[in-house]
Amino acid sequence: MAFGKKDSLFLAYAFSMLAVVVEVQAVTLRGAEEAQESGKLNPRKETQNFAFSIAPEKWRSTSRFRTNATQKTMMFSPIIPGNYSTYIYDTEDAYYEQYSKAFFGITSKKSGWDCMRHYEIIMSGSIPYFLNLDRIPAKTMTSFPKELISRAMKLPGVPSEMEVWQAIYGGKVPEVNLDQFDKAGYTKIREELMKYAEQKLLSTSMAAKVVPSDASVYRVLIHSSHSSVGYGQYFLVNGLVNNGHSVCARPHDMLDSMRDDYTGTTVGLTGRGYSWIRTVDHRKLAQDCSKGPWDYYLLVADGNAKYPEPDPDAVKTAGKVIAINANDIGQAHLPVPAVATEYFKREGN
């Protein structure tokens, strides 16, 4: 039987849906096994979601990109996920600017459902067109404004997911039917989305889920197995520092590229350093990190690495020991350190 181009596109779309379903089933099974095993190690609270976010410093410095709601010149951003020929922006400002000129920026799951592109599109003043949005597991990206984005994607004149997939497979940028497009409806949703982001998607909100943001100043030790900065480590440090806590890190050089006085290279940094480099006020970092006790001892698995070996002295003197798995899906089911009484995970079931 001969298949035409439309048949091939439909099959590709169908197989992408099937892959997501199989993955969700596998994650659910692994999650059940993980829960059973971790329960043998140490009773702990129910798993909570840990997600990427937006640094308040970046939210402020990119505000000009969000003020051009009436200056949109494109229906969709020309950046197509997975099509590297469209990754042509060599500066951070140029990257944000092209999103700011578009009504929608296409995004999708990468190595995990949670990825920085979703937040960068919002930070630029656009609305994510999130492929397979309804397939995000219930315990992943729990603070993300899925309902708002779904409403925007279903506005009159906006192409269906099938039509967007067809455009992507054809190497084209999707088109909006301007005769039907509800621009007023879009503007209203966009305003709601920007307000929501400022209230719920900043690193300060995410960090407050781990360490309370109250009148107290807590001593926090963030312990990772390596010094390379992943998004999870960064937004945790940024949020905690902005919430007024005294933050230390192991390895200590994990903090270097986050500091606002960093003068080193951006080569090899996560995401070229876009959205996070040089945004932590070095004057607000703890001055003495030589010893505890710590109010919070955070064991972090990031960069698809394992958890660090817990420091017995830190465990003994800490008020709380918390494990945070900020890894992609492939490393989302590491055994939880037995010493942790609370557990956060980026890619949940």
DRENDRENFI-424270 format. One record per residue (C-alpha): residue number from 1; residue in one letter; chain; x, y, z. Coordinates in nm, 3 decimals. Layout:
BEGIN
fimi  doro  lomi  east  north  up
NUM  a  A  X  Y  Z
...
***
This chain:
BEGIN
fimi  doro  lomi  east  north  up
1  m  A  0.000  0.000  0.000
2  a  A  0.136  0.343  -0.097
3  f  A  0.125  0.623  0.158
4  g  A  0.096  0.989  0.066
5  k  A  0.256  1.280  0.252
6  k  A  -0.059  1.343  0.460
7  d  A  -0.067  0.975  0.563
8  s  A  0.297  0.994  0.672
9  l  A  0.231  1.307  0.875
10  f  A  -0.068  1.148  1.045
11  l  A  0.134  0.834  1.128
12  a  A  0.417  1.045  1.267
13  y  A  0.172  1.235  1.485
14  a  A  0.003  0.913  1.597
15  f  A  0.333  0.751  1.689
16  s  A  0.435  1.061  1.888
17  m  A  0.111  1.027  2.088
18  l  A  0.172  0.654  2.141
19  a  A  0.526  0.721  2.264
20  v  A  0.395  0.966  2.524
21  v  A  0.133  0.718  2.648
22  v  A  0.392  0.439  2.680
23  e  A  0.628  0.675  2.864
24  v  A  0.359  0.784  3.111
25  q  A  0.273  0.420  3.185
26  a  A  0.640  0.337  3.240
27  v  A  0.688  0.639  3.467
28  t  A  0.383  0.537  3.671
29  l  A  0.520  0.184  3.716
30  r  A  0.866  0.309  3.813
31  g  A  0.711  0.560  4.051
32  a  A  0.519  0.284  4.228
33  e  A  0.834  0.075  4.261
34  e  A  1.027  0.379  4.386
35  a  A  0.765  0.461  4.647
36  q  A  0.766  0.104  4.771
37  e  A  1.145  0.095  4.798
38  s  A  1.190  0.441  4.952
39  g  A  0.926  0.358  5.210
40  k  A  1.155  0.087  5.341
41  l  A  1.435  0.339  5.390
42  n  A  1.271  0.622  5.576
43  p  A  0.915  0.747  5.625
44  r  A  0.876  1.079  5.449
45  k  A  0.616  1.322  5.328
46  e  A  0.447  1.268  4.994
47  t  A  0.663  1.362  4.696
48  q  A  0.635  1.730  4.605
49  n  A  0.705  1.894  4.271
50  f  A  1.016  2.102  4.210
51  a  A  1.018  2.301  3.886
52  f  A  1.222  2.549  3.689
53  s  A  1.131  2.915  3.724
54  i  A  1.229  3.270  3.637
55  a  A  1.490  3.474  3.824
56  p  A  1.340  3.802  3.955
57  e  A  1.646  3.982  3.817
58  k  A  1.572  3.850  3.467
59  w  A  1.202  3.924  3.500
60  r  A  1.288  4.287  3.570
61  s  A  1.558  4.321  3.303
62  t  A  1.334  4.174  3.031
63  s  A  1.029  4.388  3.115
64  r  A  1.073  4.588  2.793
65  f  A  1.000  4.274  2.591
66  r  A  0.665  4.236  2.763
67  t  A  0.546  4.591  2.694
68  n  A  0.505  4.543  2.319
69  a  A  0.172  4.357  2.322
70  t  A  0.049  4.577  2.037
71  q  A  0.375  4.548  1.842
72  k  A  0.354  4.182  1.745
73  t  A  0.486  4.126  1.392
74  m  A  0.474  3.745  1.376
75  m  A  0.206  3.489  1.459
76  f  A  0.464  3.223  1.553
77  s  A  0.828  3.253  1.651
78  p  A  1.058  3.114  1.378
79  i  A  1.233  2.890  1.631
80  i  A  1.113  2.532  1.576
81  p  A  1.203  2.288  1.857
82  g  A  1.440  2.023  1.729
83  n  A  1.515  2.206  1.403
84  y  A  1.862  2.337  1.474
85  s  A  1.873  2.542  1.154
86  t  A  1.628  2.779  1.327
87  y  A  1.857  2.829  1.629
88  i  A  2.021  3.137  1.483
89  y  A  2.025  3.383  1.773
90  d  A  2.371  3.448  1.913
91  t  A  2.283  3.690  2.191
92  e  A  2.044  3.661  2.481
93  d  A  1.862  3.983  2.389
94  a  A  1.812  3.873  2.028
95  y  A  1.675  3.542  2.152
96  y  A  1.418  3.711  2.377
97  e  A  1.333  3.976  2.118
98  q  A  1.227  3.732  1.847
99  y  A  0.988  3.564  2.093
100  s  A  0.854  3.903  2.202
101  k  A  0.753  3.986  1.845
102  a  A  0.543  3.669  1.812
103  f  A  0.197  3.588  1.942
104  f  A  0.311  3.230  2.010
105  g  A  0.637  3.045  2.064
106  i  A  0.633  2.671  1.997
107  t  A  0.759  2.453  2.280
108  s  A  0.743  2.089  2.380
109  k  A  0.897  1.828  2.604
110  k  A  1.274  1.795  2.571
111  s  A  1.464  1.550  2.794
112  g  A  1.200  1.636  3.051
113  w  A  0.858  1.798  3.036
114  d  A  0.991  2.092  3.236
115  c  A  1.237  2.297  3.034
116  m  A  1.355  2.656  3.031
117  r  A  1.215  2.736  2.687
118  h  A  0.859  2.744  2.829
119  y  A  0.958  3.011  3.081
120  e  A  1.173  3.208  2.835
121  i  A  0.878  3.240  2.597
122  i  A  0.663  3.379  2.879
123  m  A  0.943  3.604  3.005
124  s  A  0.968  3.749  2.653
125  g  A  0.600  3.845  2.654
126  s  A  0.471  3.569  2.428
127  i  A  0.246  3.267  2.495
128  p  A  0.384  2.912  2.467
129  y  A  0.216  2.690  2.209
130  f  A  0.286  2.374  2.409
131  l  A  0.270  2.054  2.204
132  n  A  0.117  1.763  2.397
133  l  A  0.030  1.995  2.685
134  d  A  -0.245  1.760  2.798
135  r  A  0.007  1.476  2.832
136  i  A  0.208  1.638  3.112
137  p  A  0.195  1.403  3.414
138  a  A  -0.019  1.526  3.703
139  k  A  0.279  1.565  3.940
140  t  A  0.501  1.749  3.693
141  m  A  0.505  2.130  3.651
142  t  A  0.225  2.161  3.906
143  s  A  0.256  2.542  3.923
144  f  A  0.268  2.592  3.546
145  p  A  -0.035  2.780  3.400
146  k  A  -0.152  2.492  3.181
147  e  A  -0.517  2.601  3.171
148  l  A  -0.434  2.954  3.055
149  i  A  -0.205  2.825  2.781
150  s  A  -0.462  2.567  2.671
151  r  A  -0.721  2.844  2.635
152  a  A  -0.486  3.050  2.419
153  m  A  -0.410  2.752  2.195
154  k  A  -0.783  2.699  2.136
155  l  A  -0.865  3.056  2.035
156  p  A  -1.044  3.097  1.700
157  g  A  -0.800  3.109  1.411
158  v  A  -0.514  2.940  1.598
159  p  A  -0.405  2.617  1.424
160  s  A  -0.473  2.280  1.584
161  e  A  -0.187  2.069  1.719
162  m  A  -0.217  1.844  1.414
163  e  A  -0.175  2.144  1.187
164  v  A  0.126  2.265  1.386
165  w  A  0.283  1.919  1.366
166  q  A  0.225  1.920  0.989
167  a  A  0.400  2.255  0.957
168  i  A  0.693  2.135  1.168
169  y  A  0.738  1.814  0.968
170  g  A  0.720  2.022  0.652
171  g  A  0.994  2.252  0.778
172  k  A  0.759  2.548  0.794
173  v  A  0.643  2.796  1.057
174  p  A  0.271  2.746  1.139
175  e  A  0.021  3.008  1.030
176  v  A  -0.277  3.168  1.204
177  n  A  -0.602  3.242  1.023
178  l  A  -0.607  3.619  1.067
179  d  A  -0.968  3.647  0.951
180  q  A  -1.077  3.432  1.247
181  f  A  -0.812  3.517  1.506
182  d  A  -0.954  3.651  1.832
183  k  A  -0.692  3.915  1.907
184  a  A  -0.890  4.063  2.197
185  g  A  -0.921  3.719  2.354
186  y  A  -0.547  3.665  2.306
187  t  A  -0.463  3.998  2.470
188  k  A  -0.677  3.917  2.773
189  i  A  -0.517  3.574  2.821
190  r  A  -0.170  3.720  2.774
191  e  A  -0.233  3.978  3.046
192  e  A  -0.352  3.703  3.282
193  l  A  -0.046  3.494  3.197
194  m  A  0.201  3.774  3.270
195  k  A  0.035  3.847  3.605
196  y  A  0.036  3.478  3.693
197  a  A  0.403  3.444  3.602
198  e  A  0.503  3.733  3.826
199  q  A  0.309  3.585  4.117
200  k  A  0.378  3.212  4.075
201  l  A  0.668  3.140  3.838
202  l  A  0.955  3.338  3.991
203  s  A  1.236  3.150  4.166
204  t  A  1.132  3.303  4.498
205  s  A  0.797  3.122  4.483
206  m  A  0.957  2.791  4.389
207  a  A  1.225  2.814  4.659
208  a  A  0.962  2.896  4.922
209  k  A  0.812  2.551  4.865
210  v  A  1.140  2.401  4.990
211  v  A  1.244  2.652  5.257
212  p  A  0.969  2.876  5.401
213  s  A  0.980  3.242  5.307
214  d  A  0.893  3.400  5.638
215  a  A  1.052  3.646  5.876
216  s  A  1.327  3.399  5.967
217  v  A  1.669  3.387  5.803
218  y  A  1.767  3.022  5.764
219  r  A  2.114  2.878  5.713
220  v  A  2.092  2.652  5.410
221  l  A  2.354  2.412  5.275
222  i  A  2.298  2.300  4.915
223  h  A  2.499  1.985  4.845
224  s  A  2.543  1.852  4.489
225  s  A  2.765  1.581  4.348
226  h  A  2.935  1.814  4.100
227  s  A  3.003  2.183  4.044
228  s  A  2.854  2.216  3.696
229  v  A  2.542  2.428  3.733
230  g  A  2.210  2.280  3.630
231  y  A  1.893  2.486  3.613
232  g  A  1.760  2.322  3.928
233  q  A  2.065  2.417  4.136
234  y  A  2.063  2.769  3.999
235  f  A  1.698  2.853  4.061
236  l  A  1.718  2.703  4.407
237  v  A  2.014  2.925  4.499
238  n  A  1.864  3.232  4.332
239  g  A  1.527  3.193  4.500
240  l  A  1.669  3.125  4.845
241  v  A  1.908  3.421  4.829
242  n  A  1.631  3.653  4.710
243  n  A  1.413  3.529  4.996
244  g  A  1.680  3.649  5.238
245  h  A  1.832  3.318  5.347
246  s  A  2.200  3.248  5.416
247  v  A  2.307  3.008  5.140
248  c  A  2.619  2.792  5.120
249  a  A  2.705  2.534  4.855
250  r  A  2.914  2.222  4.809
251  p  A  3.112  2.221  4.588
252  h  A  3.158  2.590  4.658
253  d  A  3.252  2.676  4.298
254  m  A  2.897  2.581  4.200
255  l  A  2.815  2.943  4.283
256  d  A  3.082  3.105  4.063
257  s  A  2.891  3.160  3.736
258  m  A  2.575  3.260  3.924
259  r  A  2.746  3.553  4.097
260  d  A  2.694  3.900  3.954
261  d  A  3.072  3.959  3.967
262  y  A  3.156  3.653  3.752
263  t  A  3.405  3.737  3.475
264  g  A  3.464  3.390  3.332
265  t  A  3.354  3.232  3.005
266  t  A  3.003  3.121  2.917
267  v  A  3.135  2.837  2.701
268  g  A  2.999  2.505  2.821
269  l  A  2.745  2.657  3.059
270  t  A  2.391  2.521  3.068
271  g  A  2.187  2.692  2.796
272  r  A  2.481  2.926  2.722
273  g  A  2.403  3.089  3.054
274  y  A  2.086  3.246  2.910
275  s  A  1.828  3.332  3.176
276  w  A  2.051  3.269  3.477
277  i  A  2.418  3.372  3.455
278  r  A  2.542  3.659  3.679
279  t  A  2.210  3.716  3.854
280  v  A  2.292  3.633  4.218
281  d  A  2.408  3.930  4.425
282  h  A  2.742  3.809  4.564
283  r  A  2.705  4.043  4.863
284  k  A  2.400  3.845  4.977
285  l  A  2.576  3.507  4.978
286  a  A  2.685  3.362  5.312
287  q  A  3.034  3.473  5.416
288  d  A  3.120  3.181  5.644
289  c  A  3.042  2.836  5.504
290  s  A  3.311  2.646  5.692
291  k  A  3.076  2.463  5.926
292  g  A  2.720  2.411  6.049
293  p  A  2.482  2.374  6.206
294  w  A  2.238  2.416  5.919
295  d  A  1.867  2.480  5.941
296  y  A  1.822  2.305  5.606
297  y  A  2.053  2.052  5.440
298  l  A  1.950  2.007  5.075
299  l  A  2.080  1.704  4.884
300  v  A  2.045  1.786  4.514
301  a  A  2.066  1.556  4.211
302  d  A  2.099  1.770  3.898
303  g  A  2.261  1.754  3.556
304  n  A  2.146  1.390  3.534
305  a  A  2.392  1.299  3.809
306  k  A  2.335  1.102  4.127
307  y  A  2.285  1.244  4.473
308  p  A  2.601  1.332  4.665
309  e  A  2.707  1.114  4.955
310  p  A  2.542  1.276  5.260
311  d  A  2.775  1.446  5.508
312  p  A  2.715  1.274  5.846
313  d  A  2.793  1.591  6.041
314  a  A  2.556  1.801  5.831
315  v  A  2.284  1.539  5.870
316  k  A  2.335  1.521  6.245
317  t  A  2.311  1.895  6.303
318  a  A  2.056  1.992  6.037
319  g  A  1.706  2.093  6.132
320  k  A  1.573  1.932  5.814
321  v  A  1.727  1.713  5.546
322  i  A  1.557  1.738  5.207
323  a  A  1.630  1.552  4.882
324  i  A  1.566  1.728  4.550
325  n  A  1.582  1.544  4.217
326  a  A  1.606  1.810  3.944
327  n  A  1.711  1.561  3.675
328  d  A  1.553  1.485  3.339
329  i  A  1.313  1.192  3.296
330  g  A  1.594  0.941  3.242
331  q  A  1.732  1.001  3.593
332  a  A  1.407  1.095  3.766
333  h  A  1.382  0.775  3.968
334  l  A  1.705  0.762  4.163
335  p  A  1.686  0.601  4.508
336  v  A  1.607  0.873  4.760
337  p  A  1.876  0.921  5.027
338  a  A  1.757  0.746  5.343
339  v  A  1.837  1.049  5.559
340  a  A  1.587  1.273  5.379
341  t  A  1.250  1.332  5.539
342  e  A  1.116  1.545  5.253
343  y  A  1.146  1.475  4.882
344  f  A  1.100  1.701  4.579
345  k  A  1.114  1.586  4.219
346  r  A  1.108  1.779  3.893
347  e  A  0.972  1.505  3.665
348  g  A  0.692  1.340  3.861
349  n  A  0.432  1.080  3.771
***
